[in-house]
Every structure is written in C-alpha cells, then in structure tokens.
Amino acid sequence: MKIGIGIPNQVRNVRAELIPGWARTAEEAGFSTLGTVGRLAYPGVMDTVALAAAAATTSTIGLFSNVLLGPVWPPTLLAKELAGIDAISSGRLTLGVGLGGRPDDFVADGYGPRGTGKRLDADIEVYRSVWNGDPVGGGTNPGVTSAHRQIPLIIGGNVEATFARVARVGEGFVGGSVPAAMIAPSFDGVRAAWKDAGREGSPRLVAIAYFALGDGEAGRANVHDYYSAHGSDLAGFIAGTVSTSAEAVRTVVDEFAAIGADELILNPATDDPDDISRLADLVL
C-alpha cells in the first residue's frame, strides 16, 4: 500500500505561504501523493490553487484532489483549470471528485445543490471532451496544449450510485474520513460493481485519514471545527479518529492495508511542517 500525505489547505487559518514548501518537503520525504481537501464554504485555500502551487514546486510526487466538489463548478471551467494543473505537473494529477453535501458550497449561479448526481455524470462527459481536445462552444478547444491527456478519475461517495459511477466512468474510488471498518463495505461495493460492469483489472482503492503528531489537541479541534456544520455528533466522531501518536498512525495504516486499500493518504489536521518528517519517520 502506498502512503501519501495531504496539504493542509482546509485547516482553519492555514498559513497559505507554507503550502509550496510543504509540497517540496513531502516530495523529498518520499510520500507517494499530495492530496487536497475541497470545500468552498470554509476559510481555507481552494483545492485547485493548492494543487497548482504543488504542481509548480515539485517534480515527481503524485497530485490528488480528495475530493473536489465537481457540481459546484461550471464543468468547462473546471476541466480547463485541471488541464492546466496537469500540464504544469507534467501529467501527475489525478482528479478525485464527489457531489458535495452542503448547500453553502454551491455559490455559482445556476449550480445549486439539487440533481448533483445527474449533473456530475454530465460534467464528466464535458471534462473528457475538453481533455480530448474537442471543440467547445464557438468551435475552439479550451484546453492548455495540443498534448491532450485524460486525467485519471477517482470518485468519492458512499452509496450504490457512486459504486456504479466508478465502474462506468472511473478508475477507482476514494473513501471518506472514517475508520477502515466503515470503509470496507464501500470497497466491497466498488469491487462488485466493477466486476458486474465487466471491467478488466481492479479499481484503484484510496483511503484517507487524519493525523496530528505535533499538537494533537489542536488537530482534533481543527477537524471538529471543519465538520461542525454537520452536527456535533459527527464532528466529534471524526475528530476522535485523528491519529495523534505513533501507535495510532501505525494502527490506521495496518487497518487500511488489511481491507485492501491501494493507497492511504494521511491528511494533516494542523499546518505544522514538522509533522511531515514526524509522519515520514513512522510510515516510510
């Protein structure tokens, strides 16, 4: 199982100027991937901006949005943004995309929180068309270069429709920020949908989890704050999953490996750059 690390782009009051250095340090440490968290209605750095900063300051590490809220964006605009990030990174971007669940994230006129499943299906067709170099609108393609690449697509969600979408148009699935035992049924659902669709090989299965090895109390408080809009019970539950010790991190790694995750991305709950080396010493 590969081990990646998140960028702290959605830590409240993140010191945004640290993001380029964070990306470089994570690459130098040997992590497989840099991941971002995507939200609009929260004080942080937009996932596309964080990924662009990482693309410009690294050369080998993978880049992954886990997960970007696709239906809050006009699809042609998002496809062009992502094509630019992918081009800057020389083809290191993977799009992790989901529906979104909070109405206040849907800030663009005409892109409300209803019908998001059908919208995402239609949006993915637009993404693929833009990345293929097809004409859009007035007959030109809005992509970045003539060297078109289909960005790999990983889909998040926890319902049967998500599993079917993975099998139909995706390369894999990313689980939510909950323990491995809660993600295992989704992994099984994706595998079953993949097989039923007659897809060859296996879906790429990605897991995510929070950690804070420097100031665990601050990390738990940050995660609780991030999820507080979903209610105190859920916020408290997810905050309680933050790994704040070496033993807890190793346990999480073992648990996700046991359910067959291909990659685990450990998201930082603080923007303390020293947590990069602390984590690397434990898992790499």
HELIX and SHEET records of a PDB file:
HELIX    1   1 ALA A   16  LEU A   18  5                                   3    
HELIX    2   2 ILE A   19  ALA A   29  1                                  11    
HELIX    3   3 ASP A   47  THR A   57  1                                  11    
HELIX    4   4 GLY A   70  VAL A   72  5                                   3    
HELIX    5   5 PRO A   75  ILE A   88  1                                  14    
HELIX    6   6 PRO A  103  ASP A  105  5                                   3    
HELIX    7   7 THR A  116  ASN A  132  1                                  17    
HELIX    8   8 GLU A  160  VAL A  169  1                                  10    
HELIX    9   9 ALA A  180  ASP A  196  1                                  17    
HELIX   10  10 GLY A  216  TYR A  227  1                                  12    
HELIX   11  11 SER A  228  HIS A  230  5                                   3    
HELIX   12  12 SER A  232  ALA A  239  1                                   8    
HELIX   13  13 ALA A  246  ALA A  258  1                                  13    
HELIX   14  14 ASP A  274  VAL A  283  1                                  10    
SHEET    1   A 9 LEU A  68  LEU A  69  0                                        
SHEET    2   A 9 LEU A  93  GLY A  98  1                                        
SHEET    3   A 9 GLY A  62  SER A  65  1                                        
SHEET    4   A 9 THR A  33  THR A  36  1                                        
SHEET    5   A 9 LYS A   2  GLY A   6  1                                        
SHEET    6   A 9 GLU A 263  PRO A 268  1                                        
SHEET    7   A 9 ARG A 204  PHE A 211  1                                        
SHEET    8   A 9 GLY A 172  VAL A 174  1                                        
SHEET    9   A 9 LEU A 153  GLY A 156  1                                        
END                                                                             
